[in-house]
Amino acid sequence: MKEISLLDTTLRDGEQAPGNAMNPEQKLQIAQRLMEVGVDHIETGFPASSNFDFEATRLIASKLRGVGIATFSRTLISDVKLALEAGGREKTHTIQMVATGSDLHLKHKRNISREQAIEEVVKTVEFAKQASDCRIAVGIEDASRGDFDYMGEMTQAAVAAGAHQIILADTTGYATPSEFKKLISFIKYKAGKGISISTHCHNDLGLAVANTLAGIEGGADEVQVTLGGIGERAGNASLELIASSLHFKPEIYNAKTNIRLEGLYQTYQELCSTIRLSSTRNQPIFGDYAFGTAAGIHQQGILANPDTYEFVKPDVFGRHRELFVSRHSGKSIIKYILEKNNLLPCADFVELLYEECINSRVENSCLSMQQLESEVKSLFIYLDKTA
């Protein structure tokens, strides 16, 4: 089974999105948590962009051992020099340099030709190779809208100059899974043996996770992700969903990661606290009610056998199953509470308890199991005494 490397860019792509800013000490704390859950490489920031990112990179590189770090640079020697100064010149440091992949970006963003873009890549890769022992990665920006022949030429030029990895970025969330898989397969062929291929997918159409998984099917060796899917605009492919998909569907992807799933939720909670991020109720894995239900039919099945409505298991992530009570709940949960507490009422009692505790609830009124259990026990005792 293929082992997929995970490069987490929470501290760079995730942190640069509005509202997500962190100082160097906060970045270090999150980086330590990411290391503990098994992330292979942690992208620390863009050292040439600000003193904050420079200092954060230097701090993380000096404190963390046993995990790779990565930095972001443009295809400029000046950027790479700063990245090396901040992150070091060792093999554990990945120098990522972003190259221009689409004609749209070449014309309207860079105002350079394809030939000039490739020349930039070659010169900067050659400098990085001469100046360090770092892993050198060339990220092709807007690759999903780029011309295949041009990107193939850039890939081969980068590899000849000394690049160890090519990153394909779906920068605007443009690709579909079939398109992205085709791109990954093509560039892997062009790069040749021994060159790592990585994915970097954005979520503008909600396809970042699907495209990343398609990239793995297409031969990607590494994927770039963020915790909770935070990132520019609609975000990035989320670490927890990629790791979970490979955990629960290994036979489909024939791939695995080193991620310790049981530590992800606690790490996410720390991130949320740091950047004051609120989780949504229905977010997969991390959502408030990701493992909770108020539907009577579901509750009846779960109480009989959790597998009926749980394929993704809460305990895998250090979370717990939650049954909530609302007007959508049925009598089975009342019977369950009574049996659990060795209370054996007649059928009329069950009906009465159901009417008083559940059916009479107004719309959107919702109780936890603990609250319902307290109500049922109190009401049962009262009814039993007055019967």
N, C-alpha and C positions, 0 to 999 in steps of 0.2 A: 504494500500500500504506500502510495506517495505521501511524503510529509510536506505540507505546505507551510512555508515561512510566512509569519504575519508581521508586517511593519505597521505600527500604530502611529497615525499622524494627528491624534487628538490635540497634541501640544503645538502643532503648527497649523494644519488646515482647519482643524476644529477650533482652535483658539483664536484664529484670525477673523472668525465670523462675528457679527455684531453681538455684543453682550457677553462674549465668552472669554474676555481678556484675563490673563493670569500673570502674576509677577514671578520672578525666577524661583523664589522659595516655594510658591504654590505649584509651579511646574515640576519641581523636584519631588514634591510629595506625591503627585499623581504618577510621575514616572516610576517611583519606587513601587507603587501599587501595581502598575502595569507589568513591571518586571516580575513581581510576585505571582501574578496569574499566568505567566509563561509567554508573554509577548517576546518575539525574537529580536526585533529592532524597534527603537523608540525614536521617532523624529522629534527633535528638540525645538526646531524653529528655523528661522531664516536670518542667520547672524548678520548679514550685510544690511538688513532692513532696519534694524534698530539696536540700540544699546541693550534694551531689555532682552531681545532674542540672543544677542551675543553673550550676555552674562548668564542667561538661563542655560545655554548650551555649555558654557564653560563649567558652570556649577554641576550640571547633571553628569557631564563627562568625568569630572573629578570625583564624584561621589558613588556612581553606580559601577559595579563590577559584575561580570557574568551575563551581560546583555549588550547587544549592539546598539549604537546610537546612529542617527542619521541627521544630516543637515540639508537645507534647501539653498540652492544657489541659481543664479542665472548663468548662462554660458559666457561668463566673464571671469577672467583670471583674477581680477580684484575681488570678486565675490568669493571665489574658492580660497584665496589667501586668508580672508577673514574666517571662513568656515574652518580651515585647518588650524588657525590660531585659537579658535574657540573650542573646537571638538577634538583636536589632536590629529596625529598623522598615522595612527595605528590601523590595523586591519579591522578592528571592531567599529571603526567609524566609516559610515557610508556617505560619500560625497554625492549628493543628488543634484544634477544640473538640468534645468528645464530648457528644452529645445523647442523650436517652433514647428508644429506639425502640419498645419493647414494653410492653404493659400490665403484664406480669409485673414488669418492672423499675420501671415507674412506681409500682406499688403496694408491692412488697416491698423495693425498694432505695431509691427516692427518696421515696416517700410524697407524691407530688404528682400533679396532674391533667394530662391532655394539654394543656389550655390553659396551665397554668403552665409546662410544659416548652417549649412553643413560645414563650411570652413570654420565657423565659430566653435562648433562642437568639437571638431578635430583638435584645434589649438588648445581648447580648455581641457579636454581629456588628456592630451599629451602633457600639459603642465601638471595636472593632478597626479598623473602616473609618475612623473619625474620627481615631484616634490613630496610624495608620501607613499605609504603602504596601504592606503585606504581602499576600500571597495568603491569602485567608481560606477555610478549609475547615471544613465542618460534618460531623462523623462521626456517623452514626446508629447507636448501639450496639444490639446484638441485633436488627438490622433484619430478619433472616431469620425472626424470630418476631413481627414487628410487623404491625399492621394497615395495609394498603396506603393506604386513604383518609387515615388519620392521618399517615402518613409523607409522603404527597403534599402534604398541607397544610403540614407542617413544612418540606418542601423549598421550596415556593413562598414561604413566609414568610421563610426564610433567604436566598433569592435576592433577594427584594424589599428585604431589609435590607442587602444588599451582599456576600453570599457568592459566591465564585468557583468553589467546588467542593463537591460532596456525596459523602461516603464512605459506602458501605454495608458494614456489618460483620456478618459471620456469626460473632458473638462466641463462640458455644458449639459451632461446627462442626455446626450443626443442618441446614443446607440440603443438598439434592441439586443437581446441576448444572442440571437443568431448572427447579427452583424458583428458583435464584439468577439464572439468565439472565432469567427472567420479571420478577424484582424489579428488576434493573438496567435492563431495557427500560422498565419502568413509570416509574421515577424519572427516567430520562433524558428521557422524554416530559414529565414534570411540571416538570423543571428548565428546559427550553427551550434554545434555541440559545445557544452560547457558554459554557455551564456545564460544567465538567469533572466526570465521574463516575468515582469510584475504588472499588476493591474492597479489602476487608480480611478475609481468610478464615483460619479456624482449622482444625486438622487432627484433631479429635476422632474422626471416623469415617474418617480417611484421605482426605478429599475436598477438602482445601484447594487443591491444584493444579488438580484437575478443576473445582472451582467457580470458581476464578479465570479459567481458560480459558473457561468458560461465560460468565463476566461479560464477557470481551472479545468473545465472539460476540454478547452482548446489547447491546454498544455502549459498554463502559467505555473511558475514555481513559487511565486510569492504574491501576496495580495496586500494592498494598502487599505486600512480600515480606521475608523474612529469609534471610540466608546460611545454607545448610544446613538451613533450615526450623526453626531454633530458635525458641522462644517459649513462651508460657504453656501449661501442661498438655502436650498432644501436639504443640504447635508451630504454626507458621504456614505459609502457602504459601512454598515455597522459591524463592529468586532464581534458582538455577541451573536448576531444572526449568522454570520459566516461560520464561526466556530461551532455554533449549535447545529447548523445544517450538516456540517461534516460529521458531527458527533452522532446525530440521529439517523443520517442517511449515508453511512460510509460505503455501502454497497453500490450506491448510485454514482458517487464521485470517485470512488477508489482512492480516497485521500483523507488525511487526518491533520490535526494541528497539535501543538503542545499546550494549548490553553487549558488551564484549570478552571472549568466552568463554575465550580462552587464559589469561587472568589469574585466573580464578575459583578454580581449585584451590589455587593458591599463597595467595590471600587467605583461603580457608577454612582452610588449614593454619595460617596465622598466628592466625586466630580460635581454632582448637582449642588452640593453644599458650597463648594468652592466658587462656582460661577453663578449661583442662584438660579439654577435651572429647574423648572417644574416638569415632572414626568407626566405623560398623558395617561388617561385611564385604560386605553386599549393598546398601548405600545407593546409589541411582542417582547417577551422575556422580562422586560423591566417595567411594564405598565402597572399601575396600581391594582387593576383587576385582571392582570394577565392570567392569573390562576384562581380567579374567583367567578362564581356564577350565582345568579338569583332565579334562574329558570327552573321550574319544578321538574320538568321532564329530565333535564340534565342532572339535577340533584338526585333524583330517584336512581338514575343510572350510576352516578358516582358513588352513592352510598352502598349500592350493591357490589360494584366493582369499578374502581377509578379508571381502569383502562377504557371503559365505555366512552368517556368524553375527554380523556387525557392521553394524548400521544406524547406531547412535550411534558416532562415530569418536573414539578416545582422543586423537589428535593435536590435535583441535579444542580440547581443554581443556589442552593441554600435558602430557598423560599418555601412557603407553606400553602397548601390548598385552603381556600376560603369559600364557605357557602354563605351567601347573603340571603336575607329574607325580604321579599317584597310582595306586591300583589300578584306577581307572576309565579310565586312559589306554590307548592302543592301540599297535600296532607302527609306525604312521605317523610318530610322533614320533621313534622310534629311527632309522628310515630317513632322516628329515629331517636329524638330527644327523650321521649318517654321511656323507651326500651333501655336507652343508655343509663337512665337514672332509676331503672327498676320500678317504674311506675306503670301499672297495668290497668288502663281505663277501659270502659266500655266504648262501643262505637260512637255513642251519642257524645261522650266526653271529647273524643277526637274531633268530631264535627264542631262542637262548641269552641274548643281551643283554636281550631283553624279559623273560625269566624272572628273570634276576638283578637287573635294575635297576628293573623295574616290577611284574611280577606277584607277586613275593614280598613286596611291601610290605604292612605291617600296616595295618589300618583307620585312617584319619585321617592316615597318614603322607604327607607331601607335599613334593616337591622343586621348586625353581625350575628353569627351563631351564638356567641356568648350572651349577647343581649336577649336574643330569642329564648335561649335556654333559661335565663333568669325569669323572663316573663311567663313562660310555660309552667315552670315549677311553682311559681307563686300563685298563678291562676289555678293550677291543678289542685293545690292544697286548699285554696279558697272554695272551689267548686266541690271538692270531695267532702269538706266539712258541712257545706250547706245542702248537700244532696239528700 
